[in-house]
Amino acid sequence: MIFPMNAPMFDLLVLSITEKQDAYGYQLSQVIKQVSNTKDSTLYPVLKRLQEQGFLTVYDQSYQGRNRRYYRITESGRRQYRMLSEEWGSYRDAVDQIVKSGGMADE
């Protein structure tokens, strides 16, 4: 993708994925890579920050003899997700309007 990712967009994507189901780091990175060419290492500071802000909790679970760290959204995270989702919708609509009309008001 040619459009850069910023912190609010990472937050929105991570929270939207975990809002549907708990997810482990690699799983999150693979979904996010569908819309971004960011490196896996970029995701882990985002996950840590979301934990510190109380939007995610973490638990470990064994899978095929290895330990996976799963991320689960909190109620506070759900509120943040809804707020970011609304902001994204407004932003997307505004960009679409400019793209479609050139940003010029009808005279």
C-alpha positions as CSV (number, residue, x, y, z in Angstrom):
1,M,0.0,0.0,0.0
2,I,1.2,3.5,-0.7
3,F,-0.8,5.1,2.2
4,P,1.2,5.2,5.4
5,M,-0.1,3.7,8.7
6,N,-0.3,5.9,11.7
7,A,-0.9,5.1,15.4
8,P,-4.7,5.6,15.4
9,M,-5.0,3.4,12.3
10,F,-2.9,0.6,13.9
11,D,-5.1,0.9,17.0
12,L,-8.3,0.7,15.0
13,L,-7.1,-2.4,13.1
14,V,-5.9,-4.3,16.2
15,L,-9.0,-3.4,18.2
16,S,-11.3,-4.3,15.3
17,I,-9.6,-7.7,14.9
18,T,-9.6,-8.5,18.7
19,E,-13.2,-7.2,19.0
20,K,-14.3,-10.2,16.9
21,Q,-12.0,-12.8,18.6
22,D,-8.9,-13.1,20.6
23,A,-5.8,-13.2,18.4
24,Y,-2.1,-13.9,18.7
25,G,0.6,-11.5,17.4
26,Y,1.5,-13.3,14.2
27,Q,-2.2,-13.7,13.3
28,L,-2.7,-9.9,13.9
29,S,0.4,-9.1,11.8
30,Q,-0.8,-11.2,8.9
31,V,-4.2,-9.5,8.8
32,I,-2.7,-6.1,9.0
33,K,-0.3,-6.9,6.2
34,Q,-3.3,-7.1,3.9
35,V,-3.5,-3.3,4.0
36,S,0.1,-2.3,5.0
37,N,3.6,-3.2,4.2
38,T,4.8,-2.7,7.8
39,K,7.2,-5.1,9.4
40,D,6.1,-7.5,12.2
41,S,8.3,-5.7,14.6
42,T,6.2,-2.6,14.2
43,L,3.2,-4.3,15.7
44,Y,4.6,-5.3,19.0
45,P,5.1,-1.8,20.4
46,V,1.5,-1.0,19.4
47,L,0.3,-4.1,21.3
48,K,2.3,-3.1,24.3
49,R,0.9,0.4,24.3
50,L,-2.7,-0.8,23.9
51,Q,-2.1,-3.1,26.9
52,E,-0.7,-0.2,29.0
53,Q,-3.7,1.9,28.1
54,G,-6.0,-0.8,29.3
55,F,-7.5,-1.6,25.9
56,L,-6.1,-5.1,25.6
57,T,-5.3,-7.9,28.1
58,V,-2.9,-10.8,27.4
59,Y,-2.8,-14.5,28.2
60,D,-0.6,-17.3,27.1
61,Q,-1.9,-20.6,25.7
62,S,0.0,-23.7,24.6
63,Y,-0.3,-24.6,20.9
64,Q,1.5,-27.6,19.5
65,G,4.1,-27.6,22.3
66,R,4.8,-23.8,21.9
67,N,3.4,-20.9,23.8
68,R,1.3,-18.3,22.1
69,R,0.5,-14.9,23.5
70,Y,-3.1,-14.0,22.8
71,Y,-4.6,-10.5,23.0
72,R,-8.1,-9.9,24.2
73,I,-10.0,-6.6,24.0
74,T,-11.3,-5.1,27.2
75,E,-14.5,-3.1,27.7
76,S,-12.5,0.0,27.6
77,G,-10.9,-1.2,24.4
78,R,-14.4,-1.8,22.9
79,R,-15.3,1.8,23.7
80,Q,-12.0,3.0,22.1
81,Y,-12.8,0.8,19.1
82,R,-16.2,2.3,18.6
83,M,-14.8,5.8,18.9
84,L,-12.0,5.1,16.4
85,S,-14.4,3.4,14.1
86,E,-16.7,6.5,14.1
87,E,-13.7,8.8,13.5
88,W,-12.6,6.6,10.6
89,G,-16.0,6.6,9.0
90,S,-16.1,10.4,9.2
91,Y,-12.6,10.7,7.8
92,R,-13.3,8.2,5.0
93,D,-16.5,10.0,4.0
94,A,-14.6,13.4,3.9
95,V,-11.8,12.0,1.8
96,D,-14.4,10.3,-0.6
97,Q,-16.2,13.6,-0.9
98,I,-13.0,15.4,-1.9
99,V,-12.0,12.6,-4.3
100,K,-15.4,12.6,-6.0
101,S,-16.0,16.4,-6.2
102,G,-12.5,17.8,-6.2
103,G,-13.3,19.5,-2.9
104,M,-15.1,22.3,-4.7
105,A,-18.5,23.5,-3.4
106,D,-21.2,23.8,-6.0
107,E,-21.8,27.4,-7.1
